[in-house]
Amino acid sequence: MVIYIIIFFLVSLLSWLHCILFRVRRIICNPLKKKILVIDDSSTNIVLLNAVLIQNGYEVITALNAKEALHLLEKEIPDLILLDLLMPEISGFDFLDKIKHDEKLKNIPVVIVSAVGTKENIHLTHEMGAVSFITKPIDIDQLLGTVSQLLEK
């Protein structure tokens, strides 16, 4: 029994060390990673987008609502925002309007990622300052292509 506990402890320790070393290597090798703020009230979408973007070399910060995102934007400015439209309290429309009227934030490209991809919503968000619209369910290749294209400008 004691041997199993020791083995479990050693495996856990090695796993922890691997994670730490992997993170340090990524920071050292790529200190200029582009930062993306993902705003979505669905934790499932947050986890998916976070995993895909990190796997493709981006730094990701997340917010489960627009209010939390506005608080994060007081501390750090991302290179790109991925924004859901339908959220409680402050909608994605209201969030987009707010940041596009803020001198410090208005030049951040915003990509809408939403299930309500009607022609009206696409047109309205484009007029409000969004640079692209991706409908849910998310096509990962389309998302990565759009992100890559916007961040290489």
N, C-alpha and C positions, 0 to 999 in steps of 0.2 A: 504494500500500500504506500509506503513511504517513497519507494522508487517511482511510482506513478506520479506522486505529487511533485517530486523533484523534476521529473521529465516534463510535466505540464508547466512548471515554473520556468524551466530553461527554454522551452518552445515559446512561451509567452514573452519572455525577455528578448529572445532573438527576433521575434516578430516586431516587437516594439522598437528595437534598435534598427531594424531594416526600414521601418516607416520613418524614423527620425533621419537616418542617413539619406534616404530617398528624397525627403523634403529638402534637406540641406543642399543636396546635389542639384536639385531643380532650381533652387533659389540662386545658387552660385553660378550655374551654367546659363541661366536666363534671367538676369536681374531686371530686364526691361520688358517683362511680360505685359501684354495688354490686359487691362482690368475691365471686366464686364459686370454690371449690376443687373441681376435678374430679379424682377418684381412679379410675383404671382401668388395668389392666395391658396393655391393648391400645392401642398408639400410634395405630392407625387411629381408634379411638373418641375418643382425646384430641384428635387433630387436628380431627375433625369437630365435637366439642362446643366446642372452643376457637374455631374459626372462626364457628360459629353464634352463640355467646354474645357474642363481641367485636363481630360485625356488628350485634348488637342492643343495644349500648351497655354491656355489662358488662365489668368487669375480671376476668380469669381467671388463676388460678394452677393448676398441674397437678402431679400426682404419679402415677408409674407403679406405686406400691404403697403399702400402708398405712403401712409403716415410714417411707417418705419423707414421707408426708402428716403423720404425727405430728411429724416434725422441722420441717416447715413451720409447723405450728400453734404451735410454741414461739416463732416469730418474729412471726407475724401471724394475726389472727383474721378469717376470712371471714364474710360475711353469710349464706352458704348453702353446703352441701356436696352435690355429686352423687357418689354412691358406688356402685361396682360391688361385687358380693358375692363372686365367685369370683376370688381373687387368691392368688398364692404367699405363703408365710411367714405373714402375718397376713391372715386372711380379712376380708371386709367385715363379717361378723357380729361378729367379735372387735373390729374397729376401732370399730364402732357402739357396742358394749358399753363399750369403754374411754372413748370421749368422753362418753357419756351419764352416766358415773360420775365425770366430772371437773368440778369446780365452775366452772372457767373456760370450759369448752367445751360444757357440757350444754345450753345454750340455743340453740346453732346449729342451725337446721333442716337436716335431712338428707333428701335425696331419693334413694331407691335407684334405680339405673339398671342393670338386670340382665336377662340372658337366661333366668334361672331364676325366672320369674314364677308359680310354683305358688301355690295358695291358702295352703299352709302357710308358705311363705317370706314372702308378703305379710302374713299375719297375724302371724308371728313378728317381722318387722322393725317392724311397726307397734307391737306390744307393747314392743319394745326402744326405741322412741322416734323411729323414722323418721316423717316427716310425709306422705310420698307414695311411690309405687312406679311406675316407668315401665319397661315391658318393652322389651327389644331384639328386633327392630330398632327403633330409636328413631323415634317419630313426632315430628318437629321441632315441629309446631304444638302438640302436647300438652306437650312439654318446655317450650317458651317460655311457654305459658299457665300452667303450673304454677309455673315460676320467677317469672314476673311477679306472679302472685297472692301467692306467699309473700313476695316482697321488697317489696310495696306495703303490707304490714300495718304 
